[in-house]
Amino acid sequence: MMRTWLITGTSTGLGKALTEKLLANGDRVVGTVRKADALDELKKAYPENLWVAVLDVTDTATVKTVVDKAFADLGQIDIVVNNAGYALFCSVEEASDEQIVHQINTNIIGSIQVIRAALPYFRKQGHGRILQLSSAGGQTTYPNFSYYHTTKWAVEGFCDTIAKELAPLNIGVTIVEPGAHQTSFGAGMTTAPVMAAYENTPAGEVRRAIAAGTFPIKGDVDKSVQAMIDSVEISPAPLRLALGGDAYRDMRAALVSRLEALDAQKELALASEKND
């Protein structure tokens, strides 16, 4: 059965790989890009199944316009994939105010507004699926990614909440948590002038590891994209989808550490209650 997908950020990376695989499978795709010609070759190859729209997800008014027009033109959209986003790579003091705001507006507000724009249509048609791209960094943290983690932890909290709200409406939500993959993610990172004070801290260590190419990247793009496609067949929708051995290991270690710390405070937590 042919399905229709709306995917943001399809010009590169996982978004483009997902778009290519879906089109090859015979599905329809609404692909949003920031540069109008980014998908010209795919459009030539799949003129009937690829609908392209220029969209900067930080522009809420345009988000609504694009989503409205996509549903109007195509009649029904089954899955929305919030893929647009990027990482601000710097230590806490190095970022400018403008960089911080843009990171938040793109990764958090943009994702939220795409979902909000689609929900009235999902409710009307009686079904829908949301795939929200997060990251292993939505559950764990790495130095020099503090602002990126802020956005991914935020969208995870948002999606974890709305999954409960939307389940009775036959709208599923899956948070996709990839580890490191060989995509344009690294090249697309925004940086800031380096402060010498952070060179001999974990932030400096991570910066040097990435620059030297010693940061391991083992994620298989094709396998991960297929796992995303397969996830929409699962009912109810899986709340989270970890992709990559590094994602599994790092998130598990972070979750175990947090649980151990919480358990260590159990008596203190219970003692802070009022006595009956």
C-alpha positions, 0 to 999 in steps of 0.5 A, a space after each residue: 500500500 502506498 503511503 505519503 510521508 512529509 519529511 523536513 530537511 531532505 536535502 542531505 543526511 538521513 532525511 535524503 536517504 529516507 526520501 530516496 528509499 521511500 521513493 524507490 519503494 513507490 511511496 509519495 514524499 513531501 520533502 522540504 528543503 531550504 534551497 529550492 534546487 536541492 532535490 532536482 535530480 530526485 524530482 526528475 526521477 520521481 516527478 509524480 511521487 515527490 512534492 518539494 517545498 522550500 521551508 525554513 522551520 524557524 518560520 512558523 507562518 511558513 510551516 503552517 502554509 507548507 503543511 496546509 498546502 501539502 495536505 490540500 494538494 495530496 489529500 492525505 499524509 500518513 507520516 510526518 518525519 521531523 528531521 530538520 535540525 543541526 548541532 551547535 558545537 562549542 563549549 558553554 561560553 563560546 556560543 553567541 546569543 544569536 547562535 543559541 536562539 537559532 539552535 533552539 528555534 530550529 531544533 525545538 520550536 521548528 519541530 513543535 510547530 511542524 507537529 502542531 500544523 499536522 495534527 488537525 489533519 491527522 485528527 480529521 483523517 483518523 490516523 497519523 504517525 509522527 517520527 521525531 528525530 532526536 539523537 542518542 544525545 537526547 538521553 545522554 550528553 557529550 562535552 561541547 554539545 550542550 546547546 544541541 543536547 538542550 534541544 534534543 532533551 526538550 523534544 524528547 520531553 515534548 514527544 513523550 508527553 504528546 504520545 500520551 495525549 495522541 494515542 487515543 486519537 490513533 496518532 502514534 509518536 516515535 522518537 528516533 535516537 540515532 548514534 553517529 552515522 556517516 552523513 553530513 551531520 558533522 560538516 553541518 555543525 555550527 561552531 564558535 571561536 575557541 576559548 583557550 580556557 576550555 582547551 584542557 577540559 573535556 570540551 577540548 578533548 572532544 573537539 580534538 577527537 573529532 578534528 583528528 577523526 578518532 571519534 568512532 562512526 559505525 552507524 549504517 545509514 541504509 539500515 537505520 533508514 529501513 528501521 525507521 520505515 519498518 517502525 511505522 508498521 508496528 502498532 502501537 507505535 514504539 515510543 523510542 527507536 535507538 539506532 546504532 550500537 553507540 546509541 544503545 551503549 551510551 544511552 543505557 549507561 546514562 540511564 543506569 547511572 541516573 537510576 542508581 543516583 535516584 535509588 541512592 536518594 530514595 530515603 531522602 525523597 521519601 523523608 521529604 513527604 508530609 507525615 499523615 
